[in-house]
């Protein structure tokens, strides 16, 4: 079984590498490189560096959105640690795509720093991603609608598919997770329930929900303006904010498809085709997409330094386990682990899950009564720990 899973992972990785190479080749063939050289020579790099500085500040805003969602789920994460974990996740997401995603790194670091349940931490990160994705679609749909009034060639399909994914898949995941957690009172049922609660907890407070979505919309409006500034550096002139809003949203949706590594080649090729609808030369469109890519990489580089100076280095073991065995392997106790190095909150969670499983497996009333009493005591201790963390 393990051999089959390993072979499947290897085949998927090979296909993604092959797809990455294919789309890079297609992107290269989509432009004339002598014209690209001319575009490079006329680039305002001062403006490009200014856009990169603004983009770096915007990541702090995005980290604030995630931090607000985390606080709504009773995760005792301070803002500076949230920014540090966010930047670390960006670094891992871009420069180690074959190991684990940056979102998993962010969830692991936040859970380790706060002793918050890991399953809930993953749900919080998923909620943050989904909120940001929805805000991007709203900004993109607004731009596409404005352009559609004057240009009937504008396409809607990627925005519609993205909306179906963001709303439909997320709603289905939460419904199934809550159903499982309520029907099967097992250790895994509790974890699934905490994951679902991490996704929806911030919506239970209308003020927090409004704040989170306001931050998300502000971020994507500002990001579009930043990429508009980058477009001017690349020589794209005369295009409105609405045009950038549509192109950025659709190119991001297409680039997010799990075809190539981090959308390499896919987003660039999509950008060329989308800008062509607005009569922007392929060379300028490609140069803009490459500047966008380089800007993202440059801003993500400090995340590696943050990891070395700030992050708990033992998280590297968790990352290797996650990459090898998935979330299930990470949540299972590892051989040779000293139980006293496990945070108290996690030890209490493990004890509760163990006693609940024993309750399901025994029919002796005396044993069940003793287990039930101890289980009540542990649950009271669990509530006390959570209150102290808040």
C-alpha positions as YAML, in Angstrom:
chain: A
units: angstrom
residues:
- id: 1
  name: UNK
  ca: [0.00, 0.00, 0.00]
- id: 2
  name: UNK
  ca: [2.77, 2.43, 0.98]
- id: 3
  name: UNK
  ca: [4.67, 1.52, -2.18]
- id: 4
  name: UNK
  ca: [1.60, 2.29, -4.29]
- id: 5
  name: UNK
  ca: [1.11, 5.67, -2.59]
- id: 6
  name: UNK
  ca: [4.79, 6.53, -3.05]
- id: 7
  name: UNK
  ca: [4.62, 5.54, -6.72]
- id: 8
  name: UNK
  ca: [1.49, 7.66, -7.20]
- id: 9
  name: UNK
  ca: [3.16, 10.70, -5.60]
- id: 10
  name: UNK
  ca: [6.21, 10.23, -7.83]
- id: 11
  name: UNK
  ca: [4.01, 10.02, -10.92]
- id: 12
  name: UNK
  ca: [2.10, 13.18, -9.94]
- id: 13
  name: UNK
  ca: [5.34, 15.08, -9.27]
- id: 14
  name: UNK
  ca: [6.74, 13.94, -12.63]
- id: 15
  name: UNK
  ca: [3.60, 15.10, -14.45]
- id: 16
  name: UNK
  ca: [3.74, 18.49, -12.70]
- id: 17
  name: UNK
  ca: [7.41, 18.95, -13.62]
- id: 18
  name: UNK
  ca: [6.59, 17.99, -17.21]
- id: 19
  name: UNK
  ca: [3.63, 20.38, -17.29]
- id: 20
  name: UNK
  ca: [5.80, 23.16, -15.86]
- id: 21
  name: UNK
  ca: [8.41, 22.65, -18.58]
- id: 22
  name: UNK
  ca: [5.69, 22.55, -21.27]
- id: 23
  name: UNK
  ca: [4.02, 25.80, -20.19]
- id: 24
  name: UNK
  ca: [7.36, 27.58, -19.85]
- id: 25
  name: UNK
  ca: [8.15, 26.58, -23.44]
- id: 26
  name: UNK
  ca: [4.71, 27.76, -24.60]
- id: 27
  name: UNK
  ca: [5.19, 31.07, -22.77]
- id: 28
  name: UNK
  ca: [8.61, 31.55, -24.36]
- id: 29
  name: UNK
  ca: [7.17, 30.92, -27.81]
- id: 30
  name: UNK
  ca: [4.32, 33.38, -27.24]
- id: 31
  name: UNK
  ca: [6.60, 36.43, -27.50]
- id: 32
  name: UNK
  ca: [9.37, 37.83, -29.66]
- id: 33
  name: UNK
  ca: [12.41, 38.12, -27.48]
- id: 34
  name: UNK
  ca: [13.99, 40.94, -29.44]
- id: 35
  name: UNK
  ca: [10.93, 43.01, -28.48]
- id: 36
  name: UNK
  ca: [11.29, 41.76, -24.90]
- id: 37
  name: UNK
  ca: [14.81, 43.20, -24.84]
- id: 38
  name: UNK
  ca: [13.43, 46.56, -25.96]
- id: 39
  name: UNK
  ca: [10.78, 46.43, -23.22]
- id: 40
  name: UNK
  ca: [13.49, 45.64, -20.68]
- id: 41
  name: UNK
  ca: [15.59, 48.60, -21.80]
- id: 42
  name: UNK
  ca: [12.67, 51.01, -21.38]
- id: 43
  name: UNK
  ca: [11.64, 49.68, -17.97]
- id: 44
  name: UNK
  ca: [11.49, 52.06, -15.02]
- id: 45
  name: UNK
  ca: [13.11, 49.89, -12.34]
- id: 46
  name: UNK
  ca: [12.71, 52.62, -9.74]
- id: 47
  name: UNK
  ca: [8.95, 52.33, -10.16]
- id: 48
  name: UNK
  ca: [9.22, 48.53, -10.07]
- id: 49
  name: UNK
  ca: [11.14, 48.61, -6.77]
- id: 50
  name: UNK
  ca: [8.55, 51.02, -5.39]
- id: 51
  name: UNK
  ca: [5.81, 48.55, -6.32]
- id: 52
  name: UNK
  ca: [7.76, 45.76, -4.59]
- id: 53
  name: UNK
  ca: [8.02, 47.85, -1.40]
- id: 54
  name: UNK
  ca: [4.26, 48.45, -1.43]
- id: 55
  name: UNK
  ca: [3.68, 44.73, -2.05]
- id: 56
  name: UNK
  ca: [5.83, 43.87, 0.98]
- id: 57
  name: UNK
  ca: [3.70, 46.15, 3.17]
- id: 58
  name: UNK
  ca: [0.54, 44.57, 1.79]
- id: 59
  name: UNK
  ca: [1.69, 41.17, 3.06]
- id: 60
  name: UNK
  ca: [1.53, 42.60, 6.57]
- id: 61
  name: UNK
  ca: [-2.08, 43.54, 5.84]
- id: 62
  name: UNK
  ca: [-2.77, 40.03, 4.61]
- id: 63
  name: UNK
  ca: [-1.15, 38.61, 7.76]
- id: 64
  name: UNK
  ca: [-3.45, 40.87, 9.80]
- id: 65
  name: UNK
  ca: [-6.45, 39.28, 8.10]
- id: 66
  name: UNK
  ca: [-5.22, 35.81, 9.06]
- id: 67
  name: UNK
  ca: [-4.44, 36.99, 12.60]
- id: 68
  name: UNK
  ca: [-8.00, 38.34, 12.98]
- id: 69
  name: UNK
  ca: [-9.46, 34.99, 11.90]
- id: 70
  name: UNK
  ca: [-7.11, 33.18, 14.31]
- id: 71
  name: UNK
  ca: [-8.14, 35.38, 17.25]
- id: 72
  name: UNK
  ca: [-11.80, 34.62, 16.51]
- id: 73
  name: UNK
  ca: [-10.93, 30.91, 16.91]
- id: 74
  name: UNK
  ca: [-9.31, 31.55, 20.32]
- id: 75
  name: UNK
  ca: [-5.77, 31.14, 19.02]
- id: 76
  name: UNK
  ca: [-3.50, 33.22, 21.27]
- id: 77
  name: UNK
  ca: [-1.28, 34.42, 18.43]
- id: 78
  name: UNK
  ca: [0.21, 37.91, 18.68]
- id: 79
  name: UNK
  ca: [0.43, 40.11, 15.60]
- id: 80
  name: UNK
  ca: [4.23, 40.05, 15.23]
- id: 81
  name: UNK
  ca: [4.29, 36.25, 15.31]
- id: 82
  name: UNK
  ca: [1.46, 36.21, 12.76]
- id: 83
  name: UNK
  ca: [3.50, 38.38, 10.37]
- id: 84
  name: UNK
  ca: [6.61, 36.25, 10.94]
- id: 85
  name: UNK
  ca: [4.71, 33.00, 10.31]
- id: 86
  name: UNK
  ca: [3.05, 34.50, 7.23]
- id: 87
  name: UNK
  ca: [6.37, 35.50, 5.68]
- id: 88
  name: UNK
  ca: [7.87, 32.10, 6.54]
- id: 89
  name: UNK
  ca: [4.93, 30.44, 4.78]
- id: 90
  name: UNK
  ca: [5.47, 32.61, 1.71]
- id: 91
  name: UNK
  ca: [9.11, 31.52, 1.56]
- id: 92
  name: UNK
  ca: [8.31, 27.81, 1.83]
- id: 93
  name: UNK
  ca: [5.44, 28.09, -0.64]
- id: 94
  name: UNK
  ca: [7.65, 29.58, -3.35]
- id: 95
  name: UNK
  ca: [11.03, 27.98, -2.82]
- id: 96
  name: UNK
  ca: [10.18, 24.50, -1.57]
- id: 97
  name: UNK
  ca: [7.07, 23.62, -3.60]
- id: 98
  name: UNK
  ca: [8.02, 19.94, -3.75]
- id: 99
  name: UNK
  ca: [8.10, 19.55, 0.04]
- id: 100
  name: UNK
  ca: [4.96, 21.12, 1.51]
- id: 101
  name: UNK
  ca: [2.87, 24.17, 0.82]
- id: 102
  name: UNK
  ca: [3.55, 27.39, 2.64]
- id: 103
  name: UNK
  ca: [0.05, 27.27, 4.15]
- id: 104
  name: UNK
  ca: [0.93, 24.04, 5.96]
- id: 105
  name: UNK
  ca: [4.11, 25.64, 7.29]
- id: 106
  name: UNK
  ca: [2.12, 28.63, 8.53]
- id: 107
  name: UNK
  ca: [-0.43, 26.40, 10.27]
- id: 108
  name: UNK
  ca: [2.32, 24.33, 11.91]
- id: 109
  name: UNK
  ca: [4.23, 27.36, 13.18]
- id: 110
  name: UNK
  ca: [1.10, 29.02, 14.57]
- id: 111
  name: UNK
  ca: [-0.01, 25.83, 16.33]
- id: 112
  name: UNK
  ca: [3.48, 25.32, 17.79]
- id: 113
  name: UNK
  ca: [3.78, 28.91, 19.02]
- id: 114
  name: UNK
  ca: [0.35, 29.00, 20.66]
- id: 115
  name: UNK
  ca: [-0.20, 25.34, 21.63]
- id: 116
  name: UNK
  ca: [-3.42, 25.55, 19.63]
- id: 117
  name: UNK
  ca: [-4.90, 22.32, 18.15]
- id: 118
  name: UNK
  ca: [-3.23, 21.65, 14.81]
- id: 119
  name: UNK
  ca: [-6.48, 20.64, 13.09]
- id: 120
  name: UNK
  ca: [-8.06, 23.98, 14.03]
- id: 121
  name: UNK
  ca: [-4.93, 25.81, 12.83]
- id: 122
  name: UNK
  ca: [-5.28, 24.21, 9.40]
- id: 123
  name: UNK
  ca: [-8.93, 25.28, 9.30]
- id: 124
  name: UNK
  ca: [-7.98, 28.88, 10.17]
- id: 125
  name: UNK
  ca: [-5.44, 29.02, 7.34]
- id: 126
  name: UNK
  ca: [-7.97, 27.55, 4.91]
- id: 127
  name: UNK
  ca: [-10.51, 30.19, 5.97]
- id: 128
  name: UNK
  ca: [-7.94, 32.93, 5.38]
- id: 129
  name: UNK
  ca: [-7.16, 31.62, 1.90]
- id: 130
  name: UNK
  ca: [-10.84, 31.33, 1.01]
- id: 131
  name: UNK
  ca: [-11.71, 34.84, 2.20]
- id: 132
  name: UNK
  ca: [-8.82, 36.27, 0.17]
- id: 133
  name: UNK
  ca: [-9.87, 34.28, -2.89]
- id: 134
  name: UNK
  ca: [-13.48, 35.50, -2.63]
- id: 135
  name: UNK
  ca: [-12.34, 39.12, -2.26]
- id: 136
  name: UNK
  ca: [-10.14, 38.76, -5.34]
- id: 137
  name: UNK
  ca: [-13.10, 37.37, -7.32]
- id: 138
  name: UNK
  ca: [-15.29, 40.30, -6.24]
- id: 139
  name: UNK
  ca: [-12.69, 42.83, -7.38]
- id: 140
  name: UNK
  ca: [-12.12, 40.90, -10.62]
- id: 141
  name: UNK
  ca: [-15.86, 40.58, -11.33]
- id: 142
  name: UNK
  ca: [-16.29, 44.31, -10.78]
- id: 143
  name: UNK
  ca: [-13.52, 45.02, -13.29]
- id: 144
  name: UNK
  ca: [-14.89, 42.51, -15.80]
- id: 145
  name: UNK
  ca: [-18.42, 43.92, -15.50]
- id: 146
  name: UNK
  ca: [-17.18, 47.47, -16.16]
- id: 147
  name: UNK
  ca: [-15.19, 46.31, -19.19]
- id: 148
  name: UNK
  ca: [-18.03, 44.16, -20.48]
- id: 149
  name: UNK
  ca: [-20.12, 47.27, -21.06]
- id: 150
  name: UNK
  ca: [-17.71, 48.41, -23.77]
- id: 151
  name: UNK
  ca: [-15.96, 45.21, -24.87]
- id: 152
  name: UNK
  ca: [-18.05, 42.12, -25.52]
- id: 153
  name: UNK
  ca: [-14.93, 39.93, -25.83]
- id: 154
  name: UNK
  ca: [-14.27, 39.91, -22.09]
- id: 155
  name: UNK
  ca: [-14.51, 36.38, -20.67]
- id: 156
  name: UNK
  ca: [-16.38, 35.40, -17.52]
- id: 157
  name: UNK
  ca: [-15.85, 31.65, -17.25]
- id: 158
  name: UNK
  ca: [-12.77, 31.59, -14.96]
- id: 159
  name: UNK
  ca: [-14.40, 34.00, -12.51]
- id: 160
  name: UNK
  ca: [-17.59, 31.93, -12.41]
- id: 161
  name: UNK
  ca: [-15.67, 28.68, -11.92]
- id: 162
  name: UNK
  ca: [-13.56, 30.29, -9.23]
- id: 163
  name: UNK
  ca: [-16.68, 31.46, -7.38]
- id: 164
  name: UNK
  ca: [-18.21, 27.97, -7.58]
- id: 165
  name: UNK
  ca: [-15.02, 26.52, -6.14]
- id: 166
  name: UNK
  ca: [-14.66, 29.10, -3.36]
- id: 167
  name: UNK
  ca: [-18.27, 28.95, -2.17]
- id: 168
  name: UNK
  ca: [-19.35, 25.44, -3.20]
- id: 169
  name: UNK
  ca: [-16.31, 23.40, -2.20]
- id: 170
  name: UNK
  ca: [-15.83, 25.28, 1.08]
- id: 171
  name: UNK
  ca: [-19.49, 24.91, 2.05]
- id: 172
  name: UNK
  ca: [-19.38, 21.20, 1.19]
- id: 173
  name: UNK
  ca: [-16.18, 20.68, 3.20]
- id: 174
  name: UNK
  ca: [-17.62, 22.39, 6.28]
- id: 175
  name: UNK
  ca: [-20.93, 20.50, 6.04]
- id: 176
  name: UNK
  ca: [-19.25, 17.09, 5.68]
- id: 177
  name: UNK
  ca: [-16.73, 17.85, 8.44]
- id: 178
  name: UNK
  ca: [-19.43, 18.95, 10.90]
- id: 179
  name: UNK
  ca: [-21.57, 15.93, 10.01]
- id: 180
  name: UNK
  ca: [-18.68, 13.52, 10.61]
- id: 181
  name: UNK
  ca: [-17.67, 15.17, 13.87]
- id: 182
  name: UNK
  ca: [-21.24, 14.93, 15.23]
- id: 183
  name: UNK
  ca: [-21.97, 11.40, 14.05]
- id: 184
  name: UNK
  ca: [-18.66, 9.80, 15.03]
- id: 185
  name: UNK
  ca: [-17.49, 10.87, 18.48]
- id: 186
  name: UNK
  ca: [-13.98, 9.54, 17.93]
- id: 187
  name: UNK
  ca: [-10.60, 11.23, 18.19]
- id: 188
  name: UNK
  ca: [-10.56, 11.83, 14.42]
- id: 189
  name: UNK
  ca: [-14.14, 13.06, 14.57]
- id: 190
  name: UNK
  ca: [-13.09, 15.71, 17.09]
- id: 191
  name: UNK
  ca: [-10.16, 16.77, 14.90]
- id: 192
  name: UNK
  ca: [-12.39, 17.10, 11.86]
- id: 193
  name: UNK
  ca: [-14.82, 19.15, 13.92]
- id: 194
  name: UNK
  ca: [-12.03, 21.48, 15.07]
- id: 195
  name: UNK
  ca: [-10.94, 21.89, 11.45]
- id: 196
  name: UNK
  ca: [-14.47, 22.91, 10.42]
- id: 197
  name: UNK
  ca: [-14.77, 25.24, 13.41]
- id: 198
  name: UNK
  ca: [-11.48, 26.89, 12.43]
- id: 199
  name: UNK
  ca: [-13.03, 27.71, 9.04]
- id: 200
  name: UNK
  ca: [-16.31, 29.24, 10.27]
- id: 201
  name: UNK
  ca: [-15.56, 30.55, 13.79]
- id: 202
  name: UNK
  ca: [-14.83, 34.11, 12.63]
- id: 203
  name: UNK
  ca: [-18.26, 34.30, 10.95]
- id: 204
  name: UNK
  ca: [-20.03, 33.79, 14.28]
- id: 205
  name: UNK
  ca: [-19.14, 37.37, 15.24]
- id: 206
  name: UNK
  ca: [-20.57, 39.80, 12.64]
- id: 207
  name: UNK
  ca: [-18.04, 42.52, 13.52]
- id: 208
  name: UNK
  ca: [-15.10, 40.17, 13.08]
- id: 209
  name: UNK
  ca: [-16.51, 38.81, 9.82]
- id: 210
  name: UNK
  ca: [-17.03, 42.35, 8.47]
- id: 211
  name: UNK
  ca: [-13.51, 43.33, 9.54]
- id: 212
  name: UNK
  ca: [-11.93, 40.29, 7.89]
- id: 213
  name: UNK
  ca: [-13.73, 40.84, 4.57]
- id: 214
  name: UNK
  ca: [-12.96, 44.57, 4.68]
- id: 215
  name: UNK
  ca: [-9.27, 43.80, 5.10]
- id: 216
  name: UNK
  ca: [-9.44, 41.28, 2.25]
- id: 217
  name: UNK
  ca: [-11.10, 43.76, -0.12]
- id: 218
  name: UNK
  ca: [-8.66, 46.51, 0.85]
- id: 219
  name: UNK
  ca: [-5.76, 44.15, 0.20]
- id: 220
  name: UNK
  ca: [-6.90, 43.14, -3.28]
- id: 221
  name: UNK
  ca: [-7.83, 46.65, -4.32]
- id: 222
  name: UNK
  ca: [-4.38, 47.79, -3.19]
- id: 223
  name: UNK
  ca: [-2.72, 44.81, -4.88]
- id: 224
  name: UNK
  ca: [-4.43, 45.70, -8.16]
- id: 225
  name: UNK
  ca: [-3.18, 49.28, -7.86]
- id: 226
  name: UNK
  ca: [0.33, 47.96, -7.14]
- id: 227
  name: UNK
  ca: [0.25, 45.73, -10.22]
- id: 228
  name: UNK
  ca: [-1.08, 48.70, -12.21]
- id: 229
  name: UNK
  ca: [2.04, 50.58, -11.09]
- id: 230
  name: UNK
  ca: [4.12, 47.60, -12.18]
- id: 231
  name: UNK
  ca: [2.34, 47.67, -15.54]
- id: 232
  name: UNK
  ca: [3.42, 51.27, -16.07]
- id: 233
  name: UNK
  ca: [7.00, 50.20, -15.31]
- id: 234
  name: UNK
  ca: [6.63, 47.48, -17.98]
- id: 235
  name: UNK
  ca: [5.33, 49.95, -20.57]
- id: 236
  name: UNK
  ca: [1.62, 49.08, -20.44]
- id: 237
  name: UNK
  ca: [-0.03, 52.48, -20.85]
- id: 238
  name: UNK
  ca: [-3.62, 53.62, -21.16]
- id: 239
  name: UNK
  ca: [-5.20, 50.65, -19.34]
- id: 240
  name: UNK
  ca: [-7.75, 51.33, -16.62]
- id: 241
  name: UNK
  ca: [-7.96, 49.94, -13.09]
- id: 242
  name: UNK
  ca: [-10.87, 47.76, -14.24]
- id: 243
  name: UNK
  ca: [-8.68, 46.12, -16.86]
- id: 244
  name: UNK
  ca: [-6.03, 45.27, -14.28]
- id: 245
  name: UNK
  ca: [-8.65, 43.99, -11.83]
- id: 246
  name: UNK
  ca: [-10.01, 41.55, -14.41]
- id: 247
  name: UNK
  ca: [-6.61, 40.37, -15.70]
- id: 248
  name: UNK
  ca: [-5.14, 39.91, -12.21]
- id: 249
  name: UNK
  ca: [-8.14, 37.92, -10.97]
- id: 250
  name: UNK
  ca: [-8.45, 35.62, -13.97]
- id: 251
  name: UNK
  ca: [-4.68, 35.08, -14.31]
- id: 252
  name: UNK
  ca: [-4.51, 34.21, -10.61]
- id: 253
  name: UNK
  ca: [-7.43, 31.76, -10.87]
- id: 254
  name: UNK
  ca: [-5.84, 30.04, -13.88]
- id: 255
  name: UNK
  ca: [-2.37, 30.10, -12.28]
- id: 256
  name: UNK
  ca: [-3.80, 28.53, -9.11]
- id: 257
  name: UNK
  ca: [-4.82, 25.36, -10.95]
- id: 258
  name: UNK
  ca: [-2.57, 22.46, -9.84]
- id: 259
  name: UNK
  ca: [-1.03, 22.07, -13.28]
- id: 260
  name: UNK
  ca: [2.53, 23.36, -12.90]
- id: 261
  name: UNK
  ca: [4.75, 24.20, -9.94]
- id: 262
  name: UNK
  ca: [3.36, 27.42, -8.44]
- id: 263
  name: UNK
  ca: [1.69, 28.23, -11.77]
- id: 264
  name: UNK
  ca: [5.04, 28.71, -13.56]
- id: 265
  name: UNK
  ca: [4.37, 29.38, -17.22]
- id: 266
  name: UNK
  ca: [0.61, 29.05, -16.75]
- id: 267
  name: UNK
  ca: [0.03, 32.48, -15.20]
- id: 268
  name: UNK
  ca: [2.44, 34.13, -17.65]
- id: 269
  name: UNK
  ca: [0.75, 32.57, -20.67]
- id: 270
  name: UNK
  ca: [-2.70, 33.44, -19.30]
- id: 271
  name: UNK
  ca: [-1.58, 37.06, -18.81]
- id: 272
  name: UNK
  ca: [-0.46, 37.32, -22.44]
- id: 273
  name: UNK
  ca: [-3.77, 35.94, -23.73]
- id: 274
  name: UNK
  ca: [-5.87, 38.15, -21.42]
- id: 275
  name: UNK
  ca: [-4.01, 41.36, -22.24]
- id: 276
  name: UNK
  ca: [-4.33, 40.50, -25.95]
- id: 277
  name: UNK
  ca: [-8.11, 40.99, -25.55]
- id: 278
  name: UNK
  ca: [-7.31, 44.60, -24.65]
- id: 279
  name: UNK
  ca: [-4.82, 45.10, -27.52]
- id: 280
  name: UNK
  ca: [-1.73, 45.02, -25.27]
- id: 281
  name: UNK
  ca: [1.34, 43.63, -27.12]
- id: 282
  name: UNK
  ca: [2.40, 40.17, -26.02]
- id: 283
  name: UNK
  ca: [5.90, 41.34, -25.12]
- id: 284
  name: UNK
  ca: [4.67, 44.01, -22.70]
- id: 285
  name: UNK
  ca: [2.15, 41.60, -21.18]
- id: 286
  name: UNK
  ca: [4.81, 38.94, -20.70]
- id: 287
  name: UNK
  ca: [7.26, 41.42, -19.20]
- id: 288
  name: UNK
  ca: [4.57, 42.59, -16.76]
- id: 289
  name: UNK
  ca: [3.86, 38.98, -15.74]
- id: 290
  name: UNK
  ca: [7.59, 38.31, -15.24]
- id: 291
  name: UNK
  ca: [7.97, 41.45, -13.11]
- id: 292
  name: UNK
  ca: [5.00, 40.27, -11.05]
- id: 293
  name: UNK
  ca: [6.71, 36.89, -10.57]
- id: 294
  name: UNK
  ca: [10.07, 38.41, -9.64]
- id: 295
  name: UNK
  ca: [8.41, 40.88, -7.25]
- id: 296
  name: UNK
  ca: [6.70, 37.98, -5.44]
- id: 297
  name: UNK
  ca: [9.97, 36.06, -5.16]
- id: 298
  name: UNK
  ca: [11.92, 39.07, -3.86]
- id: 299
  name: UNK
  ca: [9.32, 39.86, -1.20]
- id: 300
  name: UNK
  ca: [9.22, 36.19, -0.15]
- id: 301
  name: UNK
  ca: [12.99, 35.92, 0.35]
- id: 302
  name: UNK
  ca: [12.99, 37.54, 3.82]
- id: 303
  name: UNK
  ca: [10.75, 34.68, 4.96]
- id: 304
  name: UNK
  ca: [13.78, 32.39, 4.90]
- id: 305
  name: UNK
  ca: [15.66, 34.75, 7.23]
- id: 306
  name: UNK
  ca: [12.61, 35.00, 9.49]
- id: 307
  name: UNK
  ca: [12.49, 31.19, 9.69]
- id: 308
  name: UNK
  ca: [16.15, 30.96, 10.69]
- id: 309
  name: UNK
  ca: [15.92, 33.68, 13.34]
- id: 310
  name: UNK
  ca: [12.40, 33.19, 14.70]
- id: 311
  name: UNK
  ca: [10.81, 29.82, 13.95]
- id: 312
  name: UNK
  ca: [10.95, 26.79, 16.22]
- id: 313
  name: UNK
  ca: [13.53, 24.62, 14.46]
- id: 314
  name: UNK
  ca: [11.85, 21.39, 15.61]
- id: 315
  name: UNK
  ca: [9.05, 22.27, 13.19]
- id: 316
  name: UNK
  ca: [11.35, 20.98, 10.43]
- id: 317
  name: UNK
  ca: [10.75, 17.43, 11.67]
- id: 318
  name: UNK
  ca: [7.00, 18.04, 11.41]
- id: 319
  name: UNK
  ca: [7.42, 19.36, 7.86]
- id: 320
  name: UNK
  ca: [9.27, 16.21, 6.82]
- id: 321
  name: UNK
  ca: [6.57, 14.02, 8.41]
- id: 322
  name: UNK
  ca: [3.86, 16.05, 6.69]
- id: 323
  name: UNK
  ca: [5.55, 15.75, 3.31]
- id: 324
  name: UNK
  ca: [6.08, 12.01, 3.74]
- id: 325
  name: UNK
  ca: [2.91, 10.81, 5.45]
- id: 326
  name: UNK
  ca: [0.43, 13.68, 5.20]
- id: 327
  name: UNK
  ca: [-1.56, 15.20, 8.03]
- id: 328
  name: UNK
  ca: [-2.43, 11.81, 9.52]
- id: 329
  name: UNK
  ca: [1.23, 10.98, 10.02]
- id: 330
  name: UNK
  ca: [1.83, 14.34, 11.65]
- id: 331
  name: UNK
  ca: [-1.01, 13.96, 14.14]
- id: 332
  name: UNK
  ca: [0.03, 10.46, 15.20]
- id: 333
  name: UNK
  ca: [2.61, 10.20, 18.02]
- id: 334
  name: UNK
  ca: [6.12, 9.50, 16.74]
- id: 335
  name: UNK
  ca: [8.32, 6.74, 18.15]
- id: 336
  name: UNK
  ca: [10.89, 7.96, 20.62]
- id: 337
  name: UNK
  ca: [8.98, 11.16, 21.40]
- id: 338
  name: UNK
  ca: [9.34, 12.27, 25.00]
- id: 339
  name: UNK
  ca: [5.75, 12.82, 26.23]
- id: 340
  name: UNK
  ca: [6.91, 15.59, 28.55]
- id: 341
  name: UNK
  ca: [8.05, 17.68, 25.57]
- id: 342
  name: UNK
  ca: [4.45, 17.74, 24.29]
- id: 343
  name: UNK
  ca: [2.57, 20.89, 25.37]
- id: 344
  name: UNK
  ca: [0.08, 20.31, 28.19]
- id: 345
  name: UNK
  ca: [-2.93, 21.27, 26.08]
- id: 346
  name: UNK
  ca: [-2.03, 18.60, 23.52]
- id: 347
  name: UNK
  ca: [-1.46, 15.99, 26.26]
- id: 348
  name: UNK
  ca: [-4.94, 16.73, 27.63]
- id: 349
  name: UNK
  ca: [-6.43, 16.41, 24.12]
- id: 350
  name: UNK
  ca: [-4.70, 13.05, 23.63]
- id: 351
  name: UNK
  ca: [-5.90, 11.82, 27.03]
- id: 352
  name: UNK
  ca: [-9.50, 12.84, 26.29]
- id: 353
  name: UNK
  ca: [-9.44, 11.08, 22.92]
- id: 354
  name: UNK
  ca: [-7.95, 7.93, 24.49]
- id: 355
  name: UNK
  ca: [-10.59, 7.78, 27.22]
- id: 356
  name: UNK
  ca: [-13.40, 8.34, 24.72]
- id: 357
  name: UNK
  ca: [-12.11, 5.45, 22.64]
- id: 358
  name: UNK
  ca: [-11.92, 3.23, 25.72]
- id: 359
  name: UNK
  ca: [-15.53, 4.15, 26.57]
- id: 360
  name: UNK
  ca: [-16.60, 2.96, 23.13]
- id: 361
  name: UNK
  ca: [-14.74, -0.34, 23.48]
- id: 362
  name: UNK
  ca: [-15.73, -1.46, 27.01]
- id: 363
  name: UNK
  ca: [-19.05, -2.79, 28.32]
- id: 364
  name: UNK
  ca: [-18.10, -3.02, 32.00]
- id: 365
  name: UNK
  ca: [-20.27, -0.50, 33.86]
- id: 366
  name: UNK
  ca: [-17.76, 0.00, 36.68]
- id: 367
  name: UNK
  ca: [-14.96, 0.80, 34.25]
- id: 368
  name: UNK
  ca: [-17.23, 3.03, 32.18]
- id: 369
  name: UNK
  ca: [-18.26, 5.00, 35.27]
- id: 370
  name: UNK
  ca: [-14.62, 5.55, 36.28]
- id: 371
  name: UNK
  ca: [-13.65, 6.54, 32.75]
- id: 372
  name: UNK
  ca: [-16.59, 8.96, 32.52]
- id: 373
  name: UNK
  ca: [-15.62, 10.69, 35.76]
- id: 374
  name: UNK
  ca: [-12.03, 11.11, 34.64]
- id: 375
  name: UNK
  ca: [-13.20, 12.28, 31.21]
- id: 376
  name: UNK
  ca: [-15.31, 15.03, 32.80]
- id: 377
  name: UNK
  ca: [-12.30, 16.17, 34.86]
- id: 378
  name: UNK
  ca: [-10.08, 16.34, 31.79]
- id: 379
  name: UNK
  ca: [-12.67, 18.31, 29.82]
- id: 380
  name: UNK
  ca: [-12.87, 20.85, 32.66]
- id: 381
  name: UNK
  ca: [-9.07, 21.08, 32.57]
- id: 382
  name: UNK
  ca: [-9.24, 21.57, 28.80]
- id: 383
  name: UNK
  ca: [-11.67, 24.50, 29.23]
- id: 384
  name: UNK
  ca: [-9.44, 26.04, 31.90]
- id: 385
  name: UNK
  ca: [-6.39, 25.86, 29.61]
- id: 386
  name: UNK
  ca: [-8.32, 27.50, 26.76]
- id: 387
  name: UNK
  ca: [-9.52, 30.29, 29.08]
- id: 388
  name: UNK
  ca: [-5.94, 30.95, 30.20]
- id: 389
  name: UNK
  ca: [-4.78, 31.06, 26.58]
- id: 390
  name: UNK
  ca: [-7.36, 33.74, 25.83]
...
